[in-house]
Amino acid sequence: MNMLPLANSCNIFVAQQNSAPPLVDWSGLPTLVLLVAAVVAATAVAVRAVETRPKGLPGPPALPLLGTRWLFWSRYKMNKLHEAYADMLRRYGPVFAECTPGGVAVVSIADRTALEAVLRTPAKRPYRPPTEIVQVYRRSRPDRYASTGLVNEQGEKWHHLRRHLTAELTSPHTMHSFLPLLNSTSDDFLALLQACRAPDGTVLGFDQLTNRMGLESVCGLMLGTRLGFLERCMSGRAATLAAAVKAHFRAQRDSYYGAPLWKFAPTTLYRTFVRSEETIHTIVSELMEEAKSRTKGSAQDDGMQEIFLRILENPALDMRDKKAAVIDFITAGIETLANSLVFLLYLLSGRPDWQERIRSEVPCSGELHAKDIAAAPSVRAAAMEAFRLLPTAPFLARLLEAPMNVAGHKLPAGTFVLAHTGAACRHEENFWRADEYLPERWVTVRSPHAAALVAPFGRGRRMCPGKRFVESELYLLLAKIMQRWRVEYDGELDIQFDFLLSPKSPVSLRLVEW
Ligand code: HEM
């Protein structure tokens, strides 16, 4: 997802109306005119940056031209953004405002009542601020992109894409049909783990192996075929794709929180982003072509093939949108899934008793069916609790559709809001022993228990369409790992913000025979 759900640029209104090429052509502009224009623009922006914070809202001081972004270049580190927000929520309270260099207020909310109100708002076409760098690049490539894609589009265009692209992905029938393939993919993943285990059970670079699992399973789901990313020696193509996805997320983070120079000149950041986007496009296009030629002549009618084929065959969609959708689904699925699995196992390593409990609830070996998972509430509780404590998307971005009163502050329609669900879930007012990993709270509820705040896949009509698939996969993988090994991890996992919360690579954990 470019996750997309996270913070994004605020110059979106301008960018949306302006389909001019992204980068200024400096060569034809006399320097003096340019300088005068820059000074006038800078003065206007500086005045706005200081003025636009909603009245009475606390927050860090905004500087001319920089807004509050200077904080991410001085006091805080961009790769520790989750800690930066935790610190700001402590300093300024559960509702505070930042200012972008463009002078737009971004209101952070971690107050329960306000969060519930924002997440409950029943918008028909919820507006999630797009990632500007993706938008700018895709608009500069009309040969490849008919739109900026499901993740970044808004309004009717978004609704059209969502309606035509996600029905298969979100259907229980599809997931049911996909389960046998998911079983065999998970078995191959376990075989890979086994092959990479040292004699004491240590698996070095576990996160990279889970990335390959994410890649294989999401490609399997979208393209209807196994691609071999779980073979012992990873192909150069898989490694390149995984690296490009990581670079893609990081570049989105830096484009938002770093200096916005990429908007004016083709900086290294912009070029890195373009390279990652083009690498992903090229590799996924190849995979799609290969999958298409494989499906020719094979009249297999299973749920997973339907996703790919139905997207390709849908006459209501432009071919470029179909391709972009498969690319976006694959990009959205790899890291999110891998990070969630690492977080889940890391947290469980501190609860050997809960691992025993899972093991006692699942069959000893063999293929697992939906009914086996349904009969193992401890599996679902373990995953839910990991999503509460370490969600890979710790906040959701929205533009308010209507004015809203938030903790005594009047926010006008159109306000850019960051809903900090992750931070609110760690608050003692919202959860009993909030900072502890206690899966039992999802079996026997202990007050306080603000379950509505746990929103790892977002909320409302823009909620993640991969949710059903991810849940099936995480449950299955966890059950299969627990069938075979218990998990151990020494020390504390180092977590960083790569536009998603991610474990700092490489992660080593131990898979020990029962
Ligand atoms: C653990 C795995 C995943 C997590 C935690 C996750 C989380 C999210 C979140 C938080 C959002 C934003 C929702 C909102 O704004 O309300 C989102 C959107 C999205 N996700 Fe996921 N996701 C995951 C996996 C996937 C997978 C596997 C796919 C595709 C197969 C996918 C495709 C998308 C798409 C296309 C969107 C944009 C939807 C829209 O704007 O209409 N995600 N995801």
Boltz pocket constraint, residues with backbone or C-beta under 6 A from the ligand:
constraints:
  - pocket:
      binder: B
      contacts: [[A, 1], [A, 2], [A, 3], [A, 4], [A, 5], [A, 128], [A, 150], [A, 151], [A, 152], [A, 162], [A, 169], [A, 218], [A, 328], [A, 329], [A, 330], [A, 332], [A, 333], [A, 334], [A, 336], [A, 337], [A, 340], [A, 392], [A, 393], [A, 395], [A, 396], [A, 397], [A, 455], [A, 456], [A, 457], [A, 458], [A, 459], [A, 460], [A, 461], [A, 462], [A, 463], [A, 464], [A, 465], [A, 466], [A, 467], [A, 469], [A, 470]]
      max_distance: 6.0
